[in-house]
């Protein structure tokens, strides 16, 4: 007679194990997607921050509208990623 228990005393259930593996795969995929989203947001914020830094550094060469646009773009990226 075959032993239907694993070494830990738990019954061998390939369906449960497969479903748990699918759940782990889904969680990993969701985590990777979230990381990608955060990396994209980070890049957008960095670019918007660079634009603010540029207009501040060149304040004597840019218009007030350029500064307002850079600040507006940064605020928009901050709110919406």
C-alpha positions as a printed Julia matrix, in Angstrom:
81×3 Matrix{Float64}:
  0.0    0.0     0.0
  1.39   3.4    -0.98
  2.05   6.05    1.6
 -0.36   8.96    0.99
  1.41  11.27    3.45
  4.43  13.48    3.01
  7.27  13.36    5.52
  5.6   16.17    7.54
  2.45  14.14    8.06
  0.41  16.19    5.57
 -1.55  14.28    2.97
 -0.2   14.56   -0.56
 -2.6   16.72   -2.54
 -1.3   17.62   -6.0
 -4.36  19.78   -6.79
 -3.87  21.92   -3.67
 -0.15  22.18   -4.38
 -0.81  23.24   -7.97
 -3.34  25.87   -6.88
 -0.91  27.23   -4.28
  1.78  27.43   -6.94
 -0.58  29.26   -9.29
 -1.41  31.69   -6.47
  2.3   32.31   -5.82
  2.89  32.84   -9.55
  0.02  35.34   -9.67
  1.34  37.18   -6.62
  4.8   37.34   -8.17
  3.37  38.67  -11.44
  1.37  41.31   -9.54
  4.47  42.34   -7.59
  6.52  42.62  -10.78
  3.8   44.74  -12.41
  3.69  47.01   -9.36
  7.48  47.39   -9.39
  7.34  48.32  -13.08
  4.6   50.87  -12.38
  6.6   52.42   -9.54
  9.75  52.54  -11.67
  7.83  54.37  -14.39
  6.41  56.83  -11.86
  9.86  57.36  -10.42
 11.25  58.09  -13.87
  8.42  60.56  -14.59
  9.05  62.34  -11.28
 12.78  62.46  -11.98
 12.23  64.0   -15.4
  9.78  66.55  -13.99
 12.24  67.39  -11.22
 15.02  67.77  -13.78
 12.86  70.24  -15.7
 12.27  72.31  -12.55
 15.97  72.22  -11.79
 16.75  73.36  -15.35
 14.43  76.36  -15.23
 15.69  77.37  -11.8
 19.3   77.05  -12.88
 18.59  79.11  -16.0
 16.1   81.5   -14.39
 17.72  84.47  -16.08
 17.18  82.88  -19.51
 13.67  81.46  -19.14
 10.3   83.13  -18.81
  8.0   83.02  -15.84
  5.7   80.89  -17.97
  8.48  78.29  -18.39
  8.87  78.11  -14.62
  5.12  77.82  -14.08
  4.87  75.09  -16.72
  7.71  73.11  -15.15
  6.1   73.38  -11.71
  2.72  72.45  -13.13
  4.14  69.39  -14.88
  5.89  68.31  -11.69
  2.7   68.73   -9.66
  0.74  66.76  -12.24
  3.31  63.91  -12.2
  3.25  63.94   -8.4
 -0.55  63.65   -8.32
 -1.02  61.16  -11.13
  2.32  59.43  -11.52
